[in-house]
Amino acid sequence: MKKETDFMPFSKFHLLLIMSLIFGFQNITGQTPSTDSSKEWEKPNYSSLLNSIELENYEEAFEIATVLSSSGDSYAQCALASMYFYGAGTYRNYESAQELLAKSAKQGNKRAEYMMGGFGSLNKMHEFTKALTGEVDIANDTDFWNQMMISSEIKPTTFREAFRWFFLPDGKWGYRDIMYYCGIALITGQYGYQNQENGLQWIIKSAEMGYGEAVQLLNRLMESNKNSDEND
């Protein structure tokens, strides 16, 4: 799995493209990328899955999510990815989670994009921890889901509680650092799905929320674009 520091260098073409996107998306930068996940989960075909999760019968939930995901259901793919994240009803497998999120994101699922950003945030968290305490085994991080999905309304301690993050309405979910890493992942395509326009939206939103790395990146891009124009 690549680290968030494996950021692909921008060619002049990519730089101009991204800068044009920055100016082109100014009218929507005040909005959180939209999703209708909370409504989608109310559909009857998810009732067995949600019931199994509420009863903490995770092995059964994993089987149901697997069947739904195999049919191309983008929300079930997110659910299954979260189970791989957490190791609920199955073994922990970040690679499988990444593949599922890429499939879901390609269908326009914004929460799948956001969840991709969790990998970059996780790596960053462990890099900081390693600097303080030495080596850290990411594969044994039992708090990943909780760290990633915690919000102002939900502070989960179990998978059942953490899964309720999916029901949060827009504006109630999303860490600014995860938004930033989501943007990086979508621009570079490092997890199997590339969408520069969506990636830029996430980075702009992160910057608007005051995340320093996002602000610095946008400033560097604008400064580099200015210098390129002066040298032409």
ZIFENQUI-V473645 format. One record per residue. N is the residue number from 1. RES is the residue in three letters. PHI is phi in whole degrees, -180 to 180 (999 if undefined). NEAR is the number of other ideal C-beta (glycine too) atoms within 8 Angstrom. Layout:
((N:RES:PHI:NEAR) (N:RES:PHI:NEAR))
This chain:
((1:MET:999:7) (2:LYS:-72:5) (3:LYS:-89:8) (4:GLU:-68:12) (5:THR:-79:4) (6:ASP:-80:8) (7:PHE:-89:7) (8:MET:-67:6) (9:PRO:-66:4) (10:PHE:-89:9) (11:SER:-79:6) (12:LYS:-60:7) (13:PHE:-61:6) (14:HIS:-63:8) (15:LEU:-64:13) (16:LEU:-65:10) (17:LEU:-63:9) (18:ILE:-66:13) (19:MET:-66:11) (20:SER:-66:8) (21:LEU:-68:11) (22:ILE:-57:13) (23:PHE:-73:7) (24:GLY:-75:6) (25:PHE:-103:12) (26:GLN:-60:7) (27:ASN:-77:4) (28:ILE:-123:7) (29:THR:-70:10) (30:GLY:-86:4) (31:GLN:-111:7) (32:THR:-74:7) (33:PRO:-48:11) (34:SER:-79:7) (35:THR:-158:8) (36:ASP:-115:6) (37:SER:-56:12) (38:SER:-60:10) (39:LYS:-77:6) (40:GLU:-60:9) (41:TRP:-70:11) (42:GLU:-81:6) (43:LYS:-68:6) (44:PRO:-58:4) (45:ASN:-69:6) (46:TYR:-99:13) (47:SER:-61:7) (48:SER:-66:7) (49:LEU:-63:13) (50:LEU:-66:9) (51:ASN:-65:8) (52:SER:-63:12) (53:ILE:-67:13) (54:GLU:-64:7) (55:LEU:-84:6) (56:GLU:61:8) (57:ASN:-93:8) (58:TYR:-72:13) (59:GLU:-64:8) (60:GLU:-67:9) (61:ALA:-61:14) (62:PHE:-63:13) (63:GLU:-64:9) (64:ILE:-65:11) (65:ALA:-63:13) (66:THR:-65:9) (67:VAL:-64:8) (68:LEU:-63:14) (69:SER:-66:13) (70:SER:-65:6) (71:SER:-87:7) (72:GLY:94:8) (73:ASP:-70:9) (74:SER:-70:12) (75:TYR:-75:13) (76:ALA:-65:13) (77:GLN:-63:16) (78:CYS:-64:17) (79:ALA:-62:14) (80:LEU:-66:14) (81:ALA:-60:16) (82:SER:-65:15) (83:MET:-71:16) (84:TYR:-68:14) (85:PHE:-55:14) (86:TYR:-88:11) (87:GLY:75:9) (88:ALA:-96:10) (89:GLY:78:9) (90:THR:-159:11) (91:TYR:-80:4) (92:ARG:-75:9) (93:ASN:-149:8) (94:TYR:-68:11) (95:GLU:-65:7) (96:SER:-64:9) (97:ALA:-62:13) (98:GLN:-61:14) (99:GLU:-62:9) (100:LEU:-66:14) (101:LEU:-66:17) (102:ALA:-63:13) (103:LYS:-64:11) (104:SER:-68:14) (105:ALA:-63:14) (106:LYS:-63:7) (107:GLN:-92:8) (108:GLY:94:6) (109:ASN:-81:14) (110:LYS:-71:10) (111:ARG:-70:11) (112:ALA:-65:15) (113:GLU:-61:17) (114:TYR:-60:15) (115:MET:-63:14) (116:MET:-59:17) (117:GLY:-64:18) (118:GLY:-63:13) (119:PHE:-66:14) (120:GLY:-64:15) (121:SER:-65:15) (122:LEU:-62:13) (123:ASN:-61:12) (124:LYS:-62:11) (125:MET:-61:9) (126:HIS:-75:11) (127:GLU:-62:9) (128:PHE:-66:8) (129:THR:-65:9) (130:LYS:-63:10) (131:ALA:-64:5) (132:LEU:-92:5) (133:THR:-121:5) (134:GLY:104:4) (135:GLU:-64:4) (136:VAL:-131:9) (137:ASP:-90:6) (138:ILE:-61:8) (139:ALA:-61:6) (140:ASN:-102:5) (141:ASP:-80:10) (142:THR:-77:5) (143:ASP:-102:6) (144:PHE:-58:11) (145:TRP:-61:12) (146:ASN:-62:11) (147:GLN:-64:10) (148:MET:-80:13) (149:MET:-101:11) (150:ILE:-62:8) (151:SER:-145:10) (152:SER:-69:3) (153:GLU:-104:5) (154:ILE:-125:11) (155:LYS:-123:6) (156:PRO:-72:13) (157:THR:-122:5) (158:THR:-133:7) (159:PHE:-63:14) (160:ARG:-58:9) (161:GLU:-71:9) (162:ALA:-65:14) (163:PHE:-64:10) (164:ARG:-66:10) (165:TRP:-55:11) (166:PHE:-62:12) (167:PHE:-93:7) (168:LEU:-66:11) (169:PRO:-73:5) (170:ASP:-55:7) (171:GLY:90:5) (172:LYS:-109:8) (173:TRP:-136:10) (174:GLY:117:8) (175:TYR:-87:7) (176:ARG:-66:12) (177:ASP:-72:12) (178:ILE:-67:14) (179:MET:-60:18) (180:TYR:-62:17) (181:TYR:-68:16) (182:CYS:-61:15) (183:GLY:-60:16) (184:ILE:-61:15) (185:ALA:-63:16) (186:LEU:-74:17) (187:ILE:-69:13) (188:THR:-87:10) (189:GLY:70:9) (190:GLN:-71:7) (191:TYR:-112:10) (192:GLY:99:6) (193:TYR:-147:11) (194:GLN:-119:7) (195:ASN:-153:9) (196:GLN:-66:11) (197:GLU:-64:8) (198:ASN:-64:11) (199:GLY:-61:14) (200:LEU:-66:14) (201:GLN:-60:13) (202:TRP:-65:17) (203:ILE:-67:16) (204:ILE:-62:13) (205:LYS:-63:15) (206:SER:-61:15) (207:ALA:-65:12) (208:GLU:-63:8) (209:MET:-85:8) (210:GLY:90:7) (211:TYR:-75:12) (212:GLY:-58:6) (213:GLU:-64:9) (214:ALA:-68:15) (215:VAL:-61:10) (216:GLN:-64:8) (217:LEU:-64:11) (218:LEU:-63:12) (219:ASN:-64:8) (220:ARG:-64:8) (221:LEU:-64:13) (222:MET:-68:10) (223:GLU:-67:8) (224:SER:-65:10) (225:ASN:-67:11) (226:LYS:-63:8) (227:ASN:-65:8) (228:SER:-65:11) (229:ASP:-64:7) (230:GLU:-70:6) (231:ASN:-87:5) (232:ASP:-76:4))
